Amino acid sequence: MCTNGVNTGQLELMIDQIDDHIKLERRWAHNLAHTAADAGFTTVGEKLHAAQHLLDEVRAALDEAKDAMEDDAAGAAGFTVSRV
C-alpha cells in the first residue's frame, strides 16, 4: 500500500533488513567482547559490551520507527497515485 507516495510495505521491509543487519553486528560485538575479555583485554571487552548495548538501542529505535510508520500512515491526510 502506498501512503503519500511511499510504499509502506517496502519501507517496513527495509527497516526489517536494517534490523537484521544490526542483530548480526550485535552478535559479533558480543562474541568479540568475550574473546577479548577472556584473553585479558578487559577494557576492550568492556568497550565492545558497551557497543553491544548501543546496538540494542538502535534495534529498539527501529521498532519505534515501525510503530510510528503505522501511526503516521493511519493519520495521513490522503494519498496520491502516480503513473510512471
C-alpha contacts under 8 A as a table, 3 or more apart, distances in Angstrom:
res1	aa1	res2	aa2	distance
1	M	7	N	5.69
1	M	8	T	5.92
1	M	9	G	6.36
2	C	5	G	5.79
2	C	6	V	5.08
2	C	7	N	4.24
2	C	8	T	5.77
2	C	9	G	7.93
2	C	79	F	7.29
2	C	81	V	7.97
3	T	6	V	5.20
3	T	7	N	6.51
3	T	8	T	6.71
3	T	73	A	6.25
3	T	76	A	7.20
3	T	78	G	7.23
3	T	79	F	5.25
3	T	80	T	7.34
4	N	76	A	7.38
4	N	78	G	6.54
4	N	79	F	4.57
4	N	80	T	5.70
5	G	79	F	6.88
5	G	80	T	6.03
5	G	81	V	7.03
6	V	11	L	7.61
7	N	10	Q	5.42
7	N	11	L	6.22
8	T	11	L	4.90
8	T	12	E	6.08
8	T	69	M	7.80
8	T	73	A	7.94
9	G	12	E	5.19
9	G	13	L	6.28
10	Q	13	L	5.00
10	Q	14	M	6.19
11	L	14	M	5.13
11	L	15	I	6.31
12	E	15	I	5.13
12	E	16	D	6.23
12	E	66	K	6.53
13	L	16	D	4.97
13	L	17	Q	6.21
14	M	17	Q	4.96
14	M	18	I	6.35
15	I	18	I	5.16
15	I	19	D	6.22
15	I	62	L	6.69
15	I	66	K	7.33
16	D	19	D	4.92
16	D	20	D	6.18
17	Q	20	D	5.08
17	Q	21	H	6.31
18	I	21	H	5.12
18	I	22	I	6.20
19	D	22	I	5.09
19	D	23	K	6.02
19	D	59	R	6.00
19	D	62	L	6.85
20	D	23	K	5.03
20	D	24	L	6.40
21	H	24	L	5.25
21	H	25	E	6.38
22	I	25	E	4.99
22	I	26	R	6.00
22	I	55	L	6.64
22	I	58	V	7.77
22	I	59	R	7.00
23	K	26	R	5.08
23	K	27	R	6.36
23	K	55	L	7.84
23	K	59	R	7.63
24	L	27	R	5.16
24	L	28	W	6.38
25	E	28	W	5.02
25	E	29	A	6.14
25	E	55	L	7.92
26	R	29	A	5.08
26	R	30	H	6.15
26	R	51	A	7.97
26	R	52	Q	5.30
26	R	55	L	5.99
26	R	56	D	7.46
27	R	30	H	5.05
27	R	31	N	6.17
27	R	52	Q	7.86
28	W	31	N	5.13
28	W	32	L	5.98
29	A	32	L	5.16
29	A	33	A	5.95
29	A	48	L	5.66
29	A	49	H	6.88
29	A	51	A	6.94
29	A	52	Q	5.69
30	H	33	A	5.14
30	H	34	H	6.50
30	H	48	L	6.91
30	H	49	H	6.26
30	H	52	Q	6.20
31	N	34	H	5.36
31	N	35	T	6.22
32	L	35	T	4.88
32	L	36	A	5.96
32	L	45	G	7.35
32	L	48	L	7.10
33	A	36	A	5.23
33	A	37	A	6.07
33	A	44	V	6.93
33	A	45	G	4.11
33	A	46	E	6.90
33	A	47	K	7.72
33	A	48	L	5.04
33	A	49	H	5.89
34	H	37	A	5.06
34	H	38	D	5.87
34	H	45	G	6.28
35	T	38	D	5.23
35	T	39	A	6.24
35	T	45	G	7.66
36	A	39	A	5.14
36	A	40	G	6.48
36	A	41	F	5.02
36	A	42	T	6.85
36	A	44	V	6.26
36	A	45	G	5.24
37	A	40	G	5.19
37	A	41	F	4.95
37	A	42	T	4.79
37	A	43	T	7.75
37	A	44	V	7.09
37	A	45	G	4.82
37	A	46	E	7.81
38	D	41	F	7.27
38	D	42	T	8.00
41	F	44	V	5.39
41	F	45	G	6.22
42	T	45	G	5.09
42	T	46	E	6.23
43	T	46	E	5.04
43	T	47	K	6.16
44	V	47	K	5.10
44	V	48	L	6.14
45	G	48	L	5.15
45	G	49	H	6.16
46	E	49	H	5.08
46	E	50	A	6.17
47	K	50	A	4.95
47	K	51	A	6.24
48	L	51	A	4.90
48	L	52	Q	6.14
49	H	52	Q	4.86
49	H	53	H	6.34
50	A	53	H	5.14
50	A	54	L	6.36
51	A	54	L	5.00
51	A	55	L	6.23
52	Q	55	L	5.09
52	Q	56	D	6.39
53	H	56	D	4.94
53	H	57	E	6.48
54	L	57	E	5.00
54	L	58	V	6.37
55	L	58	V	4.87
55	L	59	R	6.29
56	D	59	R	5.16
56	D	60	A	6.30
57	E	60	A	5.01
57	E	61	A	6.17
58	V	61	A	5.04
58	V	62	L	6.26
59	R	62	L	5.04
59	R	63	D	6.37
60	A	63	D	5.09
60	A	64	E	6.30
61	A	64	E	4.94
61	A	65	A	6.14
62	L	65	A	4.91
62	L	66	K	6.36
63	D	66	K	5.17
63	D	67	D	6.36
64	E	67	D	5.04
64	E	68	A	6.03
65	A	68	A	4.96
65	A	69	M	6.02
66	K	69	M	5.01
66	K	70	E	6.49
67	D	70	E	5.31
67	D	71	D	6.42
68	A	71	D	4.97
68	A	72	D	5.92
69	M	72	D	5.06
69	M	73	A	5.97
70	E	73	A	5.18
70	E	74	A	6.18
71	D	74	A	5.18
71	D	75	G	6.28
72	D	75	G	5.12
72	D	76	A	5.96
73	A	76	A	5.12
76	A	79	F	7.69
